[in-house]
Amino acid sequence: MLLTPARHGIPALIRALRTRSRATVFLTVPDGSIERFAREIAAGGVMPRGVAFVHCSGALGLDVLDALAAAHAVGSFHPLQSFPEPRPPEAFRGSLVAIDAGTDPLRRRLQRLARDVGAKPREVRDAERVVYHAAAVFASNYLVALAGEAVELLRAIGWTEREAVAGLVPLMRGALAEVARRGPTAALTGPIRRGEVETVTRHLEALAAIDARSPRGGSFRADVYRMLGLAALEIASKAGLDPAAAEQVDRALTRDVAATRRRRR
């Protein structure tokens, strides 16, 4: 059973649950509403103890269901998958589902449910959940954000959004396929992996020029390039980049490009 604020009122839910000796209620509501819904359900009346309550947050622990935990099994079920809009059950296939539960029977029930939809259950405890969810944000939300920035850069040189997406998505797919096949260290390519400090410097100067024309102001794109470049440099060093080349790239990524440009004039 799924509970959403738009479709179900608490009294109707409790009336329905009173006739069920065993059910699992999934609270598919925003993270900030889970604890409130749990309190309202707990205050709404007695329900069979066989009813379990499960939230679908990636970042929150089981404590947000404390109001229900005294009388009911509680758990969490978070698919490691992107749902910008409703998707069919096939979207779960091959995905990981982060699971936790206050009781072993509910844990087994949630593991079985994950397998039934073709997913892979993985236990993620309260102490691990925030880091787990931050990793998910890096891999999904920030991937989309980076795609958006790449599209905007191509639009700055005259491409349409459609042309930019059509050109960049195959590149992104290829990079992700290599990560899946070889892992991120072996999959890294590009100027930082090769230690091409001149190319990195030209990139930073071009980005600084675009930032200077942007209504956003500041040095946003150049700063993002620097931060991600330093992360890529760490991977490149693990992959065997020559230490001298790595030091040069590090200097290029960390020095003040605007000051460098002024000195060149």
N, C-alpha and C positions, 0 to 999 in steps of 0.2 A: 504494500500500500504506500502511495506517495502522498505526502502532505505539502501543498503549496498554498501560500497565503491568498492567492487570487481565486483558487477553486474550492477551498475547504475552510469552513468555519470550525472552531474548536468544539462547540457543542455537538455538531453533526458528527465529527470524528469520534468523539467519546461515545455517543450513542451507537455508532456502528461497531466500535470495538467491544462494547459490553456483550455482544452476541458471539464474540470470537474467543475461544479459549487459547488460541495460539496464532499470533500474527506478527509480522515485522513491519513497522511503520518507518518509512524513510522521510526524514525532514529535509526536503529539498528546497530550503529557503536560504537567503543570503546569510553569510557568517554572522553578521551583527544581530540577526533575528533568532538564531537557534536557541540561545539561552532563554529568551523571553517566551518563545513558543513552548519550550520544555516546562517552564514554570506554569504557564497557562493550562497546559494539558494536565499537569500534576494536580492543579487546583480544581480541575473540572469535575472530578468524581472518581470513584473506584472503578478500576478495570481489571480484567483477569490478569494474574501474574504472568501468564504465558505470553503476554504481549511484549515485544521488544521494540526499542526505539533506537534508530540509527541515523546519525547525521552524515552529510556528504561533503563536509569541508576538508580541504587538504591541510590546512594550517592549524586547526583547532583540535584540542585533545578531548577526552571523554568527559572532562570536568564540566563542560557546558551543558551536559545532560544530568548533572547531579540531582536536580529536582525530581527526576524520574528514577534515579539509580537505586533508591531505597526499596522500591517495589517492583522494578522491572530490570531486565537485562538491557544494557546500553552498548552501543558500538559505533564504529565509523566505517564508511565504505566510500573511498575516493578514487574514481577512475583516473588514471594518468593519461588523459586524453583531452583534446580540445573540443568544446561544444559551443561555438558561436551562435548556433541555432539548433533546434531539435534534429537529431540524427537517428537513423535506424539502428536496431540492435547490433547489426554487423559492425558498427563503429567500434565496439568493444573488442573485437577479435584481435588477438595478439597483444593487446594493451596490458599494462600492469594495473592492478587495483590495490591501493594501500588499505589495509584492513587492521582494525583493532577492535577488541571487545572486552567487556568486563567479565564475561563468563566463557568457559570453553565451549558449551553447546552453541552459543551465538556465534562464536568465532568459526566453528566448523560450518555453521549454516551460511555465513557470509563467504567463506572460502568456496563452498559448493556453488553458491550463486555466481561468483566470479567465473568459475570454471564452466558453468552452464551457458554463459554468454560468450565463451571462447576467450576469456581473459586469464591472466596469471595473477593469482593472489599473492600478496607480499605483506607480511606483518610489519607495520610501522608504528612504533610506540609513541606515547605522548612526548617524551623528551626528544624525539627525532623529527617530529612532524614539521616544525617551523623550517628547519634546514631542508627537509625533503620538499616542502612546498616552494621554498626559494629556488631550489634547483629546477623545479617544474616551471617556474616563472622565467628563469633564464632560458630554458630549452624551448618554451612555447611563446609566451607573451613577448619576450624580448627578441625572439627570432622575427616575429611579425614587425616589431618596432624597427629592427635593423633593416628589414625589407622595405619598410616605409621610408626610411632615410635614404636607402640606395635608390629607390624610385625618385625621390625628390631631387637627388643629385643629377640623375639623368634628365629629369624635367628641366633642370637649370641650364642644360645645354641643348634644349629644344625638343627632347623626346616627349611623346604623349605618355600618359600613365599606362595605357594599354601596351604600347611598344616597350616600355620599361619593364613591366611585369612579364611580358612574353620573353624578354631577353634574360631577365634575372632568375626566374623560377627554375629553368633547367640547370643553371649553375648551382643554385641552392640544393636542388634535388641531387645533383651529382656529388656535392660536398657531403651531404647527409648520408648518401649511399656509401661513401668511403669511410665515414665515421662508423657506420653500422658494420662494415666489412673489416676494418682494420683498427678502429679506435681513433680517438682524436689526435694522439701524438703522431701516428703514422699518416693520418689523413691531411695534416696541415700542408698547404702549399702557399705560394705567393711571395712577395718581396721580403717580408720579414723572415720567412723560413729560409730564404736564400741569402739573407744578410745584405740586401741591396739598399744601402743607406741613402743613396742618391734618389731612388724612387720614393722612398718613404718621405724624404724631405720635400720633394716636389708635391706629393700628395698633401702634406700639411700646409704648404704655401697656397695651393689651390683651394683647399677647404677654408683657410683663413680669409681668402678673397671673397668666397661665397658668403661666409659668415658676416663679413663687413657690409654686404649688400642686403642682408636678411633683416626683415622687420623684427625678428626675434632678438637681434643684437647679440653682443658678447662673442664668444668663440665656441659655441655649442658643438658644431660638427667636428671641428678640429680637436676639441677636448674628448669627445666620444672616440674619435680615431686613436688618440693617444692612449686612453684607458684600455681599449680593446687591443691596441698594438702591444702594450706591455703584457697583457695576458697571452697574446700570441707569441711574444718573444720568450716567455717562460716555457711554453710548449715547444717552440723551436729549439731552445737550449736542451731540453730533454731529448729531442729528436737528433741532436748531434751538431747543431750550428756551432761553428768555430767561435770560441770565446772572444777573440778580438773583434770579429764581425758583430757578435752580440753586443759588445760594449759600445761600438759605434752606433748601432741601431738604438740602443738604450739612450744614448746622448741625444740623438735626433728626436726621439719621442718625448724627452723630458725638458729640453731647452725651450726658451721662449722664442717662438717663431717670429712674432712681431718684432722683437728686438733684433733678431738676426736679419730680418728684412731691412730694418732701418740702417744697420751697420753696412749693408751691401750698397746702399744708395750713395 
